[in-house]
Amino acid sequence: MDGAVAGRSLELTSSIRALLSCLGGLAVVLALVPPVASHVGRYAFVQALQFTLLALVAPALLVVGAPWKTLRLARSDRIGPLIPGNGPAVDRLAARRQRADRYVVAFAYLGLFLAVVIAWRVPGSVDAIATHPALALLEAVTLVPVGVGFWLELIGSPPLEPRASRPQRMALAAVAMWVVWLLAYLIGFSRGAWFPAYHHVAGRGLSLSGDQQVTAAVLWFVSLCCFVPVIFANLVRWLRSEENPDEELRHILREKRRRGGPA
C-alpha cells in the first residue's frame, strides 16, 4: 500500500515537473509570436513583457520543472553515491558541481546574468528590437540559456542543487531583483523619451509617459513575482536549520553518502 502511494506521488511529481517545463517552453514561444511580437515595435511595455518572459519567467519554469529523470538524463533512483564519470549526463554534472568552487561560480553566474540583462535593456538594444523585431530571436538565444544557468544557482532542480548557501542564494536573488528594479525606476521616472524609437501620437493609444510607466510596472512586478518567493523560501529554510542544531550534521552525512564516503 505504502509503495503504491509512493509510486503515485513520484508519478505526480514527475507530471508536475513536466508541466512546468512545458510552461517554460510556452513562455518562450509566447514571447516570440503574435500578439507580443506584433506589438513590440509599437509599445515599450510590450517589449518589456517580452524581455521578462525570456529573462525571468521561462528560465525559472524550465529549471523548476526540468524533467531530467523523464528524459533519462538522470537516474530514477537517487539512493547511493554519485560517482563522477558514471551514470546519466545530469548525474555527472551534479558530481562536478559538488567539486566546483561553489561560491565563486555562483556569483560569476550572477555577474553574467546581470551583464546580459543590462545589455538588452539599454536604450540602444531596445530601440534596435523595436526597429527590427527579428532581433528578439537573438535576445532569446542569449537570455534563456544564461537565465537557466543563473536560476540553477538559486533553486534546486534534482539532482542538480545550487552551489551557494541559503543566505548567499538570498543575496543573489536580491541583487538581481534590485538591478531590474533600478532599470525600471530609471524608465518610469524619466521625463523624456527613454527609448527614442517608440513614437507616441497625442490622443492615440498610450502616451509617452504612460507607456514608460507601464514598462516600469511590468519589470517591477514580474521580477517581484520571480525573486521574492526564492528569497522568502530560502529565508524560512535557513531560519529552520538555524533552530535545529542537528541539521548541519545531517547535511554533512548526506554529502558523505553522495560522495561515497563512510557515514
C-alpha positions in Angstrom: 0.0 0.0 0.0 2.7 2.5 1.0 4.7 1.5 -2.1 1.7 2.2 -4.3 1.1 5.6 -2.7 4.8 6.5 -3.0 4.7 5.5 -6.7 1.7 7.6 -7.4 3.3 10.5 -5.5 6.5 10.2 -7.6 4.5 10.0 -10.8 2.5 13.1 -9.8 5.7 15.0 -9.0 7.2 14.0 -12.4 4.0 15.1 -14.1 4.0 18.4 -12.4 7.7 19.0 -13.3 7.0 18.1 -16.9 4.0 20.5 -16.9 6.2 23.4 -15.5 8.9 22.6 -18.1 6.3 22.8 -20.9 5.1 26.1 -19.4 8.6 27.4 -19.6 8.9 26.5 -23.3 5.4 28.0 -23.9 6.7 31.3 -22.3 9.5 31.4 -24.8 7.0 30.8 -27.7 4.6 33.4 -26.4 7.4 36.0 -26.3 8.3 35.4 -29.9 4.9 35.1 -31.7 1.9 37.5 -32.1 0.4 39.3 -30.3 3.5 40.0 -28.4 5.9 40.0 -31.4 3.5 42.1 -33.5 3.3 44.9 -30.9 7.0 45.0 -29.8 7.7 47.9 -32.2 4.7 49.9 -31.0 4.8 49.9 -27.2 7.8 49.7 -24.9 5.8 47.9 -22.3 5.2 45.0 -24.7 8.9 44.8 -25.3 9.4 44.7 -21.5 6.9 41.9 -21.3 8.8 40.0 -24.0 12.0 40.6 -22.1 10.7 39.4 -18.7 9.3 36.2 -20.3 12.7 35.4 -21.8 14.9 36.6 -19.0 12.9 35.6 -15.9 9.8 33.6 -16.4 10.9 31.0 -18.9 14.3 30.2 -17.2 12.7 29.9 -13.8 10.0 27.5 -15.1 12.5 25.4 -17.1 14.7 25.0 -14.0 11.9 24.2 -11.6 10.3 21.7 -14.0 13.3 20.2 -15.8 12.2 16.5 -16.1 15.8 15.1 -16.0 14.6 11.6 -15.0 11.8 11.5 -17.5 14.3 12.4 -20.2 16.5 9.6 -18.9 19.3 12.2 -18.3 19.3 11.4 -14.6 18.8 8.2 -12.5 15.3 7.4 -11.3 16.8 6.1 -8.1 18.8 8.7 -6.1 19.9 6.2 -3.5 23.7 5.6 -3.4 26.7 7.8 -4.1 27.3 9.9 -7.1 30.4 8.5 -8.9 31.9 11.1 -11.2 32.2 9.8 -14.8 29.4 7.2 -14.4 25.7 7.4 -14.8 23.5 9.7 -16.9 24.6 13.1 -18.0 22.9 15.2 -15.4 24.2 13.0 -12.6 27.8 13.5 -13.8 27.1 17.3 -14.0 25.8 17.1 -10.4 29.0 15.4 -9.3 31.2 18.1 -11.0 29.1 20.8 -9.3 29.8 19.3 -5.9 33.5 19.6 -6.5 33.4 23.0 -8.0 34.3 26.2 -6.2 30.7 26.8 -5.2 30.6 30.5 -4.3 32.9 31.8 -7.0 31.0 30.1 -9.8 27.6 31.1 -8.3 28.5 34.8 -8.2 30.1 34.5 -11.6 26.7 33.4 -13.0 25.1 36.4 -11.2 27.6 38.7 -13.0 26.9 37.1 -16.4 23.2 37.3 -15.8 23.3 41.0 -14.9 25.6 41.8 -17.9 23.1 40.2 -20.3 20.1 41.7 -18.7 21.6 45.2 -18.8 22.8 44.7 -22.3 19.3 44.0 -23.5 17.6 46.8 -21.5 19.8 49.8 -22.5 18.0 52.2 -24.9 20.1 51.1 -27.9 19.2 47.5 -27.6 15.5 48.1 -27.0 15.4 50.6 -29.9 17.1 48.0 -32.2 14.4 45.4 -31.3 11.6 47.9 -31.8 13.0 48.7 -35.3 14.0 45.1 -36.1 11.7 42.7 -34.2 13.6 39.7 -35.6 16.4 40.6 -33.1 14.2 39.1 -30.4 15.4 35.7 -31.6 19.0 36.7 -30.7 17.6 38.1 -27.4 16.1 34.7 -26.7 19.2 32.8 -27.6 21.2 34.8 -25.0 18.7 35.4 -22.2 17.2 32.0 -21.9 20.4 29.9 -21.5 22.1 32.5 -19.2 18.9 32.7 -17.2 18.7 28.9 -16.8 22.3 28.9 -15.6 21.6 31.6 -13.1 18.4 30.0 -11.8 20.3 26.7 -11.2 22.2 28.7 -8.6 19.0 29.8 -6.9 16.8 26.8 -6.7 17.1 23.0 -6.8 16.4 21.1 -10.0 17.1 17.5 -8.7 19.6 16.0 -8.9 21.2 19.5 -9.5 21.4 21.6 -6.4 22.6 25.2 -6.0 26.2 25.7 -5.1 25.7 28.6 -2.8 24.4 28.5 0.8 20.9 29.8 1.5 22.0 33.2 2.7 24.0 33.6 -0.5 21.1 32.5 -2.6 19.0 35.2 -1.0 21.8 37.7 -1.8 22.0 36.5 -5.4 18.2 36.8 -5.9 18.0 40.2 -4.1 20.8 41.7 -6.2 19.3 40.5 -9.4 15.9 41.8 -8.4 17.3 45.2 -7.4 19.1 45.7 -10.7 15.9 45.0 -12.6 14.0 47.4 -10.3 16.7 50.1 -10.9 16.3 49.7 -14.6 12.5 50.0 -14.1 12.8 53.2 -12.0 15.1 54.8 -14.5 12.5 54.3 -17.2 9.4 55.1 -15.1 10.8 58.4 -13.7 12.4 59.6 -16.9 11.0 63.0 -18.0 11.9 62.4 -21.7 11.7 59.6 -24.1 13.9 56.8 -22.6 13.6 54.8 -25.9 13.6 57.2 -28.9 12.5 54.5 -31.3 9.0 54.5 -29.8 6.9 57.3 -31.2 3.7 58.3 -29.5 1.0 60.4 -31.1 -1.1 62.5 -28.7 -4.6 61.2 -28.4 -3.8 57.8 -30.0 -3.0 54.9 -27.6 -0.8 55.3 -24.6 1.1 58.5 -24.1 4.9 58.5 -23.8 4.8 58.8 -20.0 2.1 56.2 -19.7 4.0 53.7 -21.9 7.1 54.2 -19.8 5.3 53.9 -16.5 3.6 50.7 -17.6 7.0 49.4 -18.8 8.4 50.1 -15.3 5.5 48.4 -13.7 5.9 45.2 -15.8 9.6 45.0 -15.0 9.0 45.6 -11.3 6.0 43.2 -10.9 7.4 40.3 -12.9 10.8 40.4 -11.1 9.0 40.7 -7.8 6.9 37.6 -8.5 10.0 35.7 -9.6 12.6 36.6 -7.0 10.7 37.3 -3.8 9.5 33.6 -3.4 13.1 32.5 -3.8 14.2 34.9 -1.1 11.4 34.0 1.3 11.7 30.2 0.8 15.4 30.3 1.5 15.0 32.6 4.5 12.4 30.2 6.0 14.6 27.1 5.4 17.7 28.9 6.7 15.9 30.0 9.9 14.6 26.5 10.5 18.1 25.0 10.1 19.5 27.5 12.5 16.9 26.5 15.1 17.8 22.8 14.6 21.4 22.0 15.8 21.3 18.6 14.1 20.5 20.0 10.7 24.2 20.7 9.8 25.2 17.2 11.0 22.6 15.6 8.8 23.7 17.8 5.8 27.3 16.6 6.3 26.2 13.0 6.4 24.2 13.4 3.3 27.1 14.9 1.5 29.4 12.0 2.6 26.9 9.4 1.3 26.6 11.2 -2.0 30.3 11.1 -2.4 30.6 7.5 -1.4 32.4 8.3 1.9 31.8 6.5 5.2 28.8 7.7 7.1 
